[in-house]
Amino acid sequence: MKCQKQKFIITGKKSYLNCAYMSPMLKKVEKAGIRGLRLKRKPYKLLPEDFFVGVKKLKTHFAKLINTKEVERIALCSSVSYGMANVTNNIVIKPSENIIVVGDQFPSNVYPWLELTKKNQAELKIIKKPKVNDGAGKRWNDEIIKSINKKTKAVSIGMVHWADGTIFDLKKIRKKTLEVGALLIIDGTQSVGAMPFDISEINPDALVCAGYKWLMGPYGCGISYFGKAFDNGKPVEESWINRKNSEDFSQLINYQDEYGELAKRYNVGQQSNFINVEMLSAGINQINKWGVNNIYEYIESITSPCFNLLDKSKVWFEDDKYRAAHLFGLMPKKNVKKILKKIREQNIYVSLRGDIIRVSPSVYNTQNEIERLFKCISENA
């Protein structure tokens, strides 16, 4: 795979290494949004089937991306917090039980669990990252797995940590949750679309993804997968379009007690958003055309060689095995403000999360851009 910058709307001499913040827009995604806008501006042309065709196409693209044939297990959401609300709304937990999350996890995957455990006087176990210079990723994974026991109701975690890119071993975590009868809930926002993920390998109980980062979609939309544990659940809102036979507009006042098939009940209200659906669908379709394995291998090829430019006694970064290629943290032991100033002067875009410089390149970047960043950090650390 070659650099795909020409497919994106990126102008000027800038190095955007910040896809974990928000993806730049694909030209195809912009065109899809315009198509959706033009469709919406002529309501007299909108037919009842138009409320479902685009949604089905989007779900089909996402099903292909995560390798599942069960398209009806996929639901649209407005955000990660919305998807997680549907998850926590269907978990019954006793005061003696616990939920496990990791330290400094993104708030949208913490607040719903805080509310659930507080309401039921249960325990929220936060497994913090070990404060060691070497082997932190391995020790963190070991401590997460060790913490899972028969009192654990659910583990809610990402494939990678959103701030520093530490890889979590989901296969081992899933094995342990199955042994004790706990659910596995995954926030795939910072991985799905950039990092290979296969539903059949991990078999999570739910997967929730925001759409505006690695899925290359617009802000304000997301997409989820719900496993068998949620087949008979209660959604957080009672939308007409999520009910059985909602496709027949002439029968809408024949109110239905039954929800639609599988995860249809969890779709966000006004799921048919003709603009966002078209845009997210175009983004995921392009990712499928590239192939996630090819995407990750390309990003790895432009990032991995550059770590030789850093002195680990001056700049911390995770060990190779537990460091994601597309999202990783660099933590200078001094001069952080000076380094950030120098980075900005070179028109390089990254994020600061705590004391960690978060770097998240994608297919529109080159190895030269990564080298420029690393040299800037190395020279000023």
Protein Blocks (a to p, Z undefined) as FASTA:
>chain_A
ZZfklmpccedjddddbfkmoccddfklmmmmmmmmmmmmmmmlpcfklmmmmmmmmmmm
mmmmnopablmlpccdfbfklmmmmmmmmcccdfkbccdddehiafklmmmmmmmmmmno
pacddddddddfehklmmmmmmmmmmpcfklmbdcddfbdfklopacdfklmmmmmmmno
pacdddfklmgopaccdfklnopabdcddfklmnopaehiacddddfklmmcccfbdcfk
lpghklmmmlmmmccfbdcehjlmmpcehklomklmmmmmmmmmmmmmnopmlmmmmmmm
mmmmmmmmpcfklmccddfklpcfkbccdddfbhklmmmmmmmmnopacddehjaccddd
dfkbcfklmmmmmmmmmmmZZ
